[in-house]
Amino acid sequence: MLTIKNAQLVDANGSYQADIQLKDGKIFAIGQDLTGGEEINAKGLVCMPAFVEPHAHFRDPGFPQKEDLESGSRSALQGGYGTVHLMANTKPTVDNPETYHYIMNKANELGLINILQTYAVTKGLEGEEFVDLETLPESVTTLSEDGHGLFNNKATYELFERVKEKDLLLMIHEEDKELSEIDYRLAEDVHTMRDVYFSGKTGARIHFCHVSTVDALEAIAHGKEKGYPVTMEVAPHHIYLKDLDYKVHPPIRAQEDVNALVQGILDGTVDCIATDHAPHTAEDKEKGSPGLIGLETAFGVTYHVLVEQYGQDLSLVSQLMSQRPAEILNLNKGLLQVGYDADLVLVDLNESTTYDTFASRSNNTPFINQTFPTKIMKTIVNGQVKFER
């Protein structure tokens, strides 16, 4: 048993002072003057549900020089994350049970964070032959061709029908590769509009990854108004940075897009924050590999934008980084309630963090050497302290 005393508890439902007690990997009790087991005096700290990352790349198997499951997990813990949902662009690709089970077994052996693994839509992420959905491991609940837009209209529509039939969640990187040669904005917008419509027609559950433009946001908002089963994420870098020549897909956009995405958060269109954590070596980054690491910087950047710049409650940050991604992934996490999984993070709001060293093996981020508010002090996963500063 672990008892956290004197903390300010904050989740999507609000904020209050109380003790919280953890037992057998679950939240066992919340109240005043709780005692028992190991005790942590968290006076002056905020206790929140650990963050849930719906979209990250750990490069294992295939590219351990960039990241592996251990370094990625430690990066997540240092950023306050207890759960990370991984994309399929490893080598070999996660398009077969063997690779899937390799990742899940290794994650279990490490015992650091909760790892979820998506499955590729097509073999080798080559956009030609669909994976065999009849042989999916039982624990697979999501598909994604992340990094690659989906294909022609007929094949995409048929995929949506299969996704609906199998009750899976399809996570989409929206990009028409032919249009990318003309305009990245057009490439994202056209596919987003099409796939919102297809979701409505088929009933397939679609999650739009790293939405970055005002028109894509408006298309998804329209789908939500119509009652389509669509959800969406935005990245911290897309709600803060503007007009920056730092290679990431989708690109850093303009001020109008930043404003629209933040407004989408405030009006409830945006469901969650996702980092698209994409580690690269310095050499690969110099050669033009797109992406940035984000797990260790996400909370500080998001807090700065929403709480400091826009005056929002910390409860909104918890909703975006814990409750809603947990709901989308169908997890018993993301709220401070008895019976929920005991994944927590202790945060000091009166301290700041300079992002000059990382637990990740990579340091490709435009936030390097910058200072943002808040400091992650402890991350607790399944009732056990896995990181403490």
N, C-alpha and C positions, 0 to 999 in steps of 0.2 A: 504494500500500500504506500502511496505517496500523497502527502497533503501539502498543498500550496496555500500559504496563509498571507493575508493582508494585501492581496493584489486587487487592482481595479479590473474587474472582469468586463470584457467588451466582445460582443459578437454582433451579428446582423440585427438582433432584436433589441439591442440597447447596451447600457453601461451601468454597472453597480459595483459596490464594494462587497466582497464576500471571500470566504475560503472555498477551495475546490479540492475534492478528494478523488484519487484515482486508484482503481483496484482491478486486477485481472484484465488490463488493457482497455478498460471502459471508464467513463466518468461515473463515479459511484455515489457522490453526494456533493451538493452545493449548499452552503449555509454559513452561519456565524459560529466562530469558536470551535471549529472542527479540529480534532486531534487524532493521531494514529499514524503508525509507520514512520517512514522518513519524512521530515518536514523541511520545506523550503520557505524561508521568509522573503516574500516578494514585495515588501513594502516599498512604495515608490515606483513600482513597475506595473505595466499593463499585461494582463493575461488574456490571450486571444486564442481561438482555434488555430492550429497550425495551418499554413497556407496550402492550397491544393493547386498544383500546376497542371493544366490540361494539355500542355503542348510544349514538349522539349525534345532535344536530341542528345543522347549520351554517347553515340559513336561506337558502341560496343555491341556486337563484334565488328572488327574491321579497321577501326581507326583509333587505336588506344593512345596514339601520340596526341590526339586532340582531346579526348575524354574517354574514360571507361566508367563502368557502373559504380566503382568505388569513389572516384574523384567527383563524378557527377552527383552522387548521393551526398557527399560531404559538402559540395557546393550548395545543394538544396538545403541541407541542415543549417548552414551558416546564413542562409537567406530566410530562415524561418519556415521552410516547407517540410511537411511530413509525408506528402504524397506527390508523386510525379508521374504523369502519363506520357509515355515515350512514343515518338514517331518511328516509322518502319524503315528509314533509309540507312540501314546498316549494311555491312558486307560480310556474309550474304544478307540479302534483304529478308525482312520478316514476312515471308510469303509462304512459309512452310512450318509445320509443327515443331520440327527439330530446332530451328533457330529461335522460335518463340519460347520453347521450353528451356533452352540454354539461358536465355535472358532471365526468365522467371526463377529458375533454379539458382542462378548466381546471385540474384537479388535477395532471395531467401537466405542463402548462405551468409551474405554480408550482414543482413539484419539491421540495416541502418535506417532506411525509409521504406514506405510502401511504394512499390513500383507497379504501374499498370502499363501494358504494352499493346499498342494498336497493331493491326494487321494491314498489309498492303492491299490495295484494290487489284492491282495487276501484278503478274509475275515479274520480278526484277524492277518494278516501278517503270516498266518500259511502255506502258500504255497500250499494249497489244492483246495479251491474253489474260482474262480475269482469273483470279485465284479460285480455287475450288471451295466454295462456301460450305459444301457438305462435309469437308474434313477440318473445318475450323476447330481448334481446341475449345472446350466447353467454356472456359473462362474469358474468351475473347468477346468483347461487347462493342468494339468500334473498328471501323475501317478508315483508312486515310491514304491518299496518294500524295501526301504533303510534299511540297516542293515542285509538284507537277499539277497543272490544271487538268481537269477531266477532259473528255474527248469530244467526238462529234455528238450531235444532239440525240441521235437514235441510241447510241451506246450508253450515253449518260442516262437517258430516260429508262432504259432497260435495267441499268444498275440501280436506279432509285426504286424500281419495282421490286428487285431482289432484296434490297435493304429493308424495305417495308415488310416483305414476306418473312424475313429472318429476324425482324425486330432488332436490328442493329442501329447504331448511331454512325452516320457518315460525316467525317470531318474533312472539310474541303479547303484547299489552297486555291483561291480563285485567280486563275490567270489563263487567258487565251494566248498560247505561245506564238501564234501567228501575229496577233495584234501587239504582242510585247515588242516586236521589232519596230512598230510604229509609235506606240505610246503605252507605257506601263499602266497609266490610269485607265485608259480605255480597256485594256486587257482585263483588269480586275472588275470593272463595272459591268461589262457585257456578260461575263460568266455569272456574276452574282445575280443579276436580274433574271437570267435564264433559270438558274438553279432554285431561286426563291419560287418561281412559277412552277417548276417541276415538282418541288416539294409539296406545293398546294394541290397539284393534280394527282400525285401518287400517295400522299400521306407519309412519305419517308421522312424520318427524323434527320435533319441536316444541321450541322454546326459549322458556321463560317469562321475560318481561322484568320487571325491577324488582319481584321478589316481595317482599311486605312484611308478610304476616300469618303467624301460627303455623299456621293451618289450611291455607292455600295451600301452605306448606312441607311439611306432613305429607302432603298429597295427592300432591305431586311425589315425595316420598320413597317413598310407597307404589308409585307407578308405576315408580320405579327398582328397587325390590325385585322387582317383577313382570317386569322386563326390558324395559320399554317404552322406546322411543328418545327420551327426554325429557332436556333439560338446563335449567339455570336460572341466573339472575344475581341478585345483590343489589347495591344502591347503597350507597356509603359513608355517605350521610346516613341510611339506614335501619338501619345497624348502630351508629350513634352517637347520633343525636338521638332524643328521645322527647317526646311530649305537647307539641309545639311548634306554634303556630298560624302556620305558614309554608306558603303555598299551593303544593302540589306534588301531582301525581297519579302513583302513589297517595300518600295523605297520610302525613305523619310519624305513626307508630303509637305504641303504648304500650310500657312496659318489657318486658312479657311477650313482645312480638313481637321487640324488639331482642334479648332473651336467646335466643329460639328461632332467630333468623337466625344469630347468632354460633355457637350450638351446631351449626347446620346446616353452617356452615363447618368447624368442628372435626371433625365426623363424616363429612365428605365429601359431604353431600347437595348443598351449594351448589357449583356449578361455577366461577363466576367473578364478579369485580367489574365492574360497569358503571356509569357515572356518570349516564346519561340527560341529558347536557349539553344544557341547553335555555335558550339566551340570550334575554333580553327587554330592551326599553328600560325605563327607570324609569317612564315614563308607562304602558306596557302592564302592568307589574307592579302599579302602583297601581290599575289597572282590574280586576285580578284574574286576570291570565294565570298559569296554573300552571307551575312549573318553576324550575330553578336551574342555574347553570353549575357544572361539576364537574371538568373536565379538569385544572385547575391545583391543585386541593385534594385530589384523590383519594388520591394516594400518602401524603401526610402524615396524613390522617384514618385511612386503613386501617392504616398503620404504628402509629399511636397506639393504635387499638383492639386490634389483634391482637398486636403485639409488646409494647407498653408495658403495656396493661391485662391481656392474657391470656397473656403470656409465651411466645408462639409464635415459631418461627424465621422469619427473613426469607424463607427458602425457600418457606414457605407463601404469603406475600404474592406472591412471584414466580409461583408456580403459579396463583394466582387472577387476577393482573393481566397475565400474559404467556402462560404455557404453555397453560392450558386455553382461554382465548378464542381463541388461535391454532388449537388443535385443532378447536374447534367450527366455526370459519370455514375450516378446511382450508388453513391457511397454513404455510409452511416457516419459521416464526418461533417465538420464545418460549422457546428453550433456548440455552445457550452450548455449542454443539457444532459441530465442523467440518462445513461444508457448509450450515449454517443461514444464513438471511439475516442480514446484518451490521447489525442494528438493536439498538443498545445505549443504556443510560443510565448515567451516572456520578453517584453520589449521595454526599453527605456526611452521614453519620448523626450526626455530632457538632455539626451546625449545626441551626438551626430556621428556619422561614419564616413571616413575618407576611403574611397575605393581604390586603394593602391596595391593591395595584395589579395589574392583569390584562392579559395580552396579548389576551384576548377583548375584543370591543367592549362587552360587557355586564358588569355586576358584581352581578347578582341572585343572591346566595348568603347563607345564614344564617351562613356562616363568615367574612364580611367583617371585617377588622381583627383576626381571631383568629390566634393563633400556634400552629403545630403543629411537631412534630419533623421533621427531615430537610430537606435542600436539594438540589434538582436542579441539578447543576453543568454537565453536558453531555448533549445528546441527539444520537445518531448514527443516521442513517437511510441504508440502502444503502451503508454504509461511509464516509459523509461526515458531518462535524460540521455539524449544522443549527441547533443552539442551544448557546450557552455563556454562563454567567453572568459 
